[in-house]
Amino acid sequence: MIRQREEVCAHCQNYHMKKYPEHAAKGEGRCSGYDDGFAQLRNPFVRWDTPACALYTKALDMPPRVAWIEKQRAKEQQQSTSTEAQT
C-alpha cells in the first residue's frame, strides 16, 4: 500500500523556519531534535522536504504546516514543468 503523504521534516515539532529567515528563503529550517542529545547534527539546517528521522514528533500546528507544504510542492511542480517546457 502506498502512503498518501510521507512525513517530512516540515511536519515535525522540532523543525523551525520562522526563526531563521535567511535559511527559510532557501527552503531550509533548523532541526532542534538533536540539540539536547549526545548525537548532535553537524549541520542542523535541512530542507523542509527531508524525510522524517527517528526523532520525528508530529507538530501541534499541523494545518498551517500542511497548507504551506502543499504550496511548496505546487510551486516546485510548476517550476519543474516550466523548466521542462523551455528545454
Legacy VTK file of the C-alpha trace (Angstrom):
# vtk DataFile Version 3.0
C-alpha trace
ASCII
DATASET POLYDATA
POINTS 87 float
0.000 0.000 0.000
1.329 3.448 -0.933
1.048 6.147 1.708
-0.699 9.285 0.539
1.586 11.615 2.444
5.065 10.807 3.629
6.177 12.519 6.804
8.833 15.154 6.185
10.824 17.470 8.425
8.355 20.320 7.956
5.683 18.196 9.698
7.867 17.844 12.816
7.558 19.823 16.049
11.371 20.045 16.140
11.572 21.816 12.768
11.728 25.628 12.775
11.863 28.021 9.828
10.368 31.284 11.102
13.297 31.944 13.436
15.780 31.610 10.567
14.567 33.712 7.603
17.888 33.558 5.738
17.654 29.757 5.622
13.884 29.725 5.080
14.412 31.720 1.882
16.372 28.688 0.600
13.673 26.221 1.742
15.595 25.156 4.834
14.744 25.064 8.514
16.535 24.100 11.679
16.112 20.729 13.356
16.255 21.124 17.138
15.512 17.462 17.848
19.156 16.586 18.373
20.155 19.671 20.367
19.978 18.071 23.805
21.181 14.581 22.943
24.604 13.033 22.753
24.404 12.876 18.942
24.160 16.423 17.611
23.814 17.254 13.945
26.846 18.651 12.180
24.531 20.907 10.172
21.103 21.300 11.796
19.676 23.158 8.761
17.850 20.833 6.383
15.349 21.190 3.540
11.694 21.143 4.501
11.033 18.008 2.424
13.749 15.852 4.001
12.220 12.521 5.100
11.411 12.490 8.813
14.012 10.943 11.108
13.701 8.743 14.203
13.127 11.804 16.413
10.072 12.888 14.423
7.324 14.343 16.614
4.126 15.405 14.882
3.743 19.178 15.164
0.873 20.622 17.163
0.187 23.211 14.452
-0.254 20.767 11.567
-2.951 22.533 9.469
-0.811 25.583 8.606
2.239 23.385 8.059
0.349 21.070 5.694
-1.034 24.060 3.774
2.475 25.545 3.470
3.915 22.207 2.318
1.231 21.838 -0.343
2.035 25.351 -1.619
5.738 24.492 -1.786
5.064 21.252 -3.640
2.805 23.054 -6.123
5.411 25.781 -6.635
8.178 23.229 -7.236
5.934 21.250 -9.586
5.173 24.421 -11.556
8.869 25.344 -11.711
9.872 21.888 -12.938
7.100 21.933 -15.544
8.130 25.338 -16.861
11.792 24.294 -16.933
10.934 21.151 -18.910
8.899 23.222 -21.380
11.893 25.509 -22.020
14.260 22.679 -22.933
LINES 1 88
87 0 1 2 3 4 5 6 7 8 9 10 11 12 13 14 15 16 17 18 19 20 21 22 23 24 25 26 27 28 29 30 31 32 33 34 35 36 37 38 39 40 41 42 43 44 45 46 47 48 49 50 51 52 53 54 55 56 57 58 59 60 61 62 63 64 65 66 67 68 69 70 71 72 73 74 75 76 77 78 79 80 81 82 83 84 85 86
